[in-house]
Amino acid sequence: MKILHRLLGILCAFCLMIVLLITSVEAVTYWTPGYYEHEYEKYNVTEAVHMEMDDLLEVTDQMMAYLRGDREDLHVMTVVNGQPREFFNDREIAHMEDVRGLFLGAIALRRICAAAAVVCVALMFALKADVKRLLPRMLCVGTGLFFLMAAAVGLLIASDFSRYFIVFHHIFFNNDLWILNPATDLLINIVPEPFFADTAFRIGVTFGLSVLVLFAVCLFFSLRKRQG
C-alpha cells in the first residue's frame, strides 16, 4: 500500500509539472509585455514585411487572440508596403488553424492534469496515507525526475535546434502547411526560426524557475516534517 501512496504522490508531481510547463508557454507567448516588439526589432521584421511597428503589433495581437480562441477567424486587414491588404493568405490561415488546435489542446491538457493532481491527493487521503509527510517528499522526487527528463530533452534540442524544429513539426502536424515561402508568406517573416529559438529558451528559463520554486517549497515542508 505504501508503494501505491508513493506512486500517487509522484504522479501528482508529474501532473503539476505539465501544468507548469504549459503555463510557462502561455506566460511567454501571452503575458510577457514588449516581448514581440523586442523580437521584431532584433530581427528587423518591420523592414522584412514593409510594415509599421504599430500595425505589426496589432496583427500579432489579433493572431494571439485567434490562438486563444478569442476570435473565430484570422482574416486581419492591415497595411503592407503602404497598401491595405489581408495579412494572412489561405495557406497561412490553414496552418494557423492547426497551430490553434495545439494551443487549445494544451490548455485542455492543463485542466486535465490539474484535475488529475487533485484526484491523486484525494486518493492518498482516501487510502489513509500520511499525506502531510509523504506528499512533499514525493513531490520532490517526482519534480526532480521530470525536470531531469525535461532538461535532457532541452539540451538535445539545443544541440541542433533547426533539426528538432523540423522534427517537432513532423510530430505535431500531418501536412506540409508549415513549410512557408518567405517570398509569398508574411508569417514566416514575422516569426523566423531564431524567434522560435529565443521563445523556446525563455520558456525553458521560466519553466526551470517555476520548478525550482515548487521543489524548494516541497523540500522545505519535507524537512520540516522530518524534523518534527
C-alpha positions as CSV (number, residue, x, y, z in Angstrom):
1,M,0.0,0.0,0.0
2,K,2.9,2.4,0.8
3,I,4.2,1.9,-2.8
4,L,0.8,2.9,-4.1
5,H,0.9,6.0,-1.9
6,R,4.3,7.0,-3.3
7,L,3.2,6.4,-6.9
8,L,0.2,8.6,-6.4
9,G,2.5,11.3,-5.0
10,I,4.9,11.0,-7.9
11,L,2.0,11.0,-10.4
12,C,0.7,14.2,-8.7
13,A,4.1,15.8,-9.2
14,F,4.2,14.8,-12.9
15,C,0.8,16.4,-13.4
16,L,1.8,19.6,-11.7
17,M,4.9,19.7,-13.8
18,I,2.9,19.5,-17.0
19,V,0.7,22.3,-15.6
20,L,3.8,24.4,-15.0
21,L,5.2,23.7,-18.4
22,I,2.1,24.7,-20.3
23,T,1.7,27.7,-18.1
24,S,5.3,28.7,-18.9
25,V,4.5,28.5,-22.6
26,E,1.4,30.7,-22.0
27,A,3.4,33.1,-19.9
28,V,6.0,33.7,-22.6
29,T,3.6,33.9,-25.5
30,Y,0.8,35.8,-23.9
31,W,1.9,37.5,-20.7
32,T,5.3,39.0,-21.5
33,P,5.0,42.8,-22.1
34,G,7.0,44.0,-25.0
35,Y,8.4,40.6,-26.0
36,Y,7.2,40.6,-29.6
37,E,8.2,44.2,-30.2
38,H,11.7,43.4,-28.8
39,E,12.0,40.3,-31.1
40,Y,10.7,42.2,-34.1
41,E,13.3,44.9,-33.6
42,K,16.0,42.3,-33.0
43,Y,15.3,40.6,-36.3
44,N,14.4,43.7,-38.3
45,V,10.9,42.3,-39.0
46,T,9.3,45.6,-39.9
47,E,11.8,46.0,-42.8
48,A,11.3,42.4,-43.9
49,V,7.5,42.8,-44.2
50,H,7.4,46.5,-45.0
51,M,5.1,47.5,-42.1
52,E,5.0,50.0,-39.3
53,M,5.6,48.5,-35.9
54,D,2.2,49.5,-34.6
55,D,0.4,47.7,-37.4
56,L,2.6,44.7,-37.0
57,L,1.9,44.5,-33.2
58,E,-1.8,44.9,-33.9
59,V,-1.6,41.9,-36.3
60,T,0.2,40.0,-33.6
61,D,-2.4,40.8,-31.0
62,Q,-5.1,39.5,-33.4
63,M,-3.2,36.4,-34.1
64,M,-2.7,35.6,-30.5
65,A,-6.4,36.3,-29.8
66,Y,-7.2,33.7,-32.5
67,L,-4.8,31.1,-31.0
68,R,-6.5,31.6,-27.6
69,G,-9.9,31.1,-29.1
70,D,-11.0,34.7,-28.6
71,R,-11.8,35.3,-32.2
72,E,-13.2,33.0,-34.8
73,D,-11.1,33.7,-37.9
74,L,-7.7,35.0,-38.9
75,H,-8.8,37.5,-41.6
76,V,-6.9,40.5,-40.4
77,M,-6.7,43.7,-42.5
78,T,-3.6,45.8,-42.3
79,V,-1.2,48.0,-44.3
80,V,1.8,46.3,-46.0
81,N,4.2,48.4,-48.1
82,G,1.7,51.3,-47.9
83,Q,-1.2,49.3,-49.3
84,P,-4.2,47.9,-47.4
85,R,-4.5,44.1,-47.6
86,E,-5.2,41.0,-45.6
87,F,-2.1,40.0,-43.7
88,F,-2.6,36.2,-43.8
89,N,-3.1,34.2,-47.1
90,D,-5.1,31.0,-47.4
91,R,-2.1,28.7,-46.7
92,E,-1.1,30.7,-43.6
93,I,-4.7,30.6,-42.3
94,A,-4.9,26.9,-42.8
95,H,-1.6,26.3,-40.9
96,M,-2.6,28.6,-38.1
97,E,-5.8,26.6,-37.7
98,D,-3.6,23.6,-36.9
99,V,-1.5,25.7,-34.5
100,R,-4.6,26.9,-32.8
101,G,-5.6,23.3,-32.3
102,L,-2.3,22.7,-30.5
103,F,-2.7,25.8,-28.3
104,L,-6.3,24.9,-27.3
105,G,-5.4,21.2,-26.8
106,A,-2.6,22.3,-24.4
107,I,-5.0,24.4,-22.4
108,A,-7.4,21.4,-22.2
109,L,-4.5,19.1,-21.2
110,R,-3.5,21.5,-18.4
111,R,-7.1,21.4,-17.0
112,I,-7.0,17.6,-17.1
113,C,-3.6,17.4,-15.4
114,A,-4.7,19.9,-12.7
115,A,-7.8,17.7,-12.0
116,A,-5.7,14.6,-12.0
117,A,-3.3,16.1,-9.4
118,V,-6.3,16.8,-7.2
119,V,-7.6,13.3,-7.7
120,C,-4.2,11.8,-6.7
121,V,-4.2,13.8,-3.5
122,A,-7.8,12.8,-2.7
123,L,-6.9,9.1,-3.3
124,M,-4.0,9.4,-0.9
125,F,-6.3,10.7,1.8
126,A,-8.9,8.0,1.0
127,L,-6.2,5.3,1.3
128,K,-5.1,6.8,4.6
129,A,-1.6,7.8,3.5
130,D,0.4,10.1,5.7
131,V,-0.2,12.9,3.2
132,K,1.4,15.8,5.2
133,R,4.7,13.8,5.4
134,L,4.6,11.8,2.2
135,L,3.3,14.2,-0.3
136,P,6.1,16.9,0.0
137,R,8.7,14.1,-0.3
138,M,7.1,12.5,-3.4
139,L,6.6,15.9,-5.0
140,C,10.3,16.5,-4.6
141,V,11.1,13.1,-6.1
142,G,8.6,13.5,-9.0
143,T,9.6,17.1,-9.7
144,G,13.3,16.1,-9.7
145,L,12.7,13.2,-12.1
146,F,10.5,15.2,-14.5
147,F,12.9,18.2,-14.5
148,L,15.9,15.9,-15.3
149,M,14.0,14.4,-18.2
150,A,12.9,17.9,-19.5
151,A,16.4,19.2,-19.1
152,A,17.8,16.3,-21.1
153,V,15.3,16.9,-23.9
154,G,16.1,20.6,-23.8
155,L,19.8,20.0,-24.1
156,L,19.2,17.7,-27.0
157,I,17.1,20.3,-28.8
158,A,19.6,23.0,-28.1
159,S,22.4,20.9,-29.7
160,D,20.7,21.3,-33.1
161,F,17.6,23.5,-32.9
162,S,17.0,23.5,-36.6
163,R,16.8,19.8,-36.8
164,Y,14.5,19.3,-33.9
165,F,12.4,22.3,-35.0
166,I,11.6,20.2,-38.1
167,V,11.1,17.1,-36.0
168,F,8.6,18.9,-33.9
169,H,6.5,19.9,-36.9
170,H,6.6,16.4,-38.3
171,I,5.3,15.1,-34.9
172,F,2.5,17.6,-34.4
173,F,1.4,18.3,-38.0
174,N,0.2,15.8,-40.5
175,N,0.6,18.1,-43.5
176,D,3.2,20.4,-45.1
177,L,1.4,23.7,-44.5
178,W,4.0,24.7,-42.0
179,I,6.6,24.9,-44.8
180,L,6.2,28.6,-45.8
181,N,7.7,30.6,-48.5
182,P,9.3,34.0,-47.4
183,A,8.5,35.4,-50.9
184,T,4.8,34.9,-50.6
185,D,4.0,34.2,-46.9
186,L,4.4,37.1,-44.4
187,L,4.0,34.8,-41.4
188,I,7.5,33.3,-41.8
189,N,9.0,36.7,-41.8
190,I,7.4,37.8,-38.5
191,V,8.3,34.6,-36.7
192,P,11.5,33.3,-38.3
193,E,13.3,30.3,-36.8
194,P,15.6,32.4,-34.5
195,F,12.4,33.8,-33.0
196,F,11.3,30.3,-32.0
197,A,14.7,29.6,-30.6
198,D,14.5,32.7,-28.4
199,T,11.0,31.7,-27.3
200,A,12.0,28.2,-26.5
201,F,14.9,29.5,-24.4
202,R,12.5,31.9,-22.5
203,I,10.0,29.1,-21.9
204,G,12.8,26.8,-20.6
205,V,14.0,29.5,-18.2
206,T,10.5,30.3,-17.0
207,F,9.7,26.6,-16.5
208,G,13.0,26.0,-14.8
209,L,12.5,28.8,-12.3
210,S,8.9,27.7,-11.5
211,V,10.1,24.1,-11.0
212,L,12.8,25.3,-8.6
213,V,10.3,27.2,-6.6
214,L,8.0,24.2,-6.4
215,F,10.9,22.0,-5.4
216,A,12.1,24.4,-2.8
217,V,8.7,24.7,-1.2
218,C,8.2,20.9,-1.2
219,L,11.7,20.4,0.2
220,F,11.1,22.9,3.0
221,F,7.9,21.1,4.1
222,S,9.5,17.7,3.8
223,L,12.4,18.7,6.0
224,R,10.1,20.4,8.4
225,K,8.0,17.3,8.8
226,R,11.1,15.1,9.2
227,Q,12.5,17.4,12.0
228,G,9.1,17.5,13.6
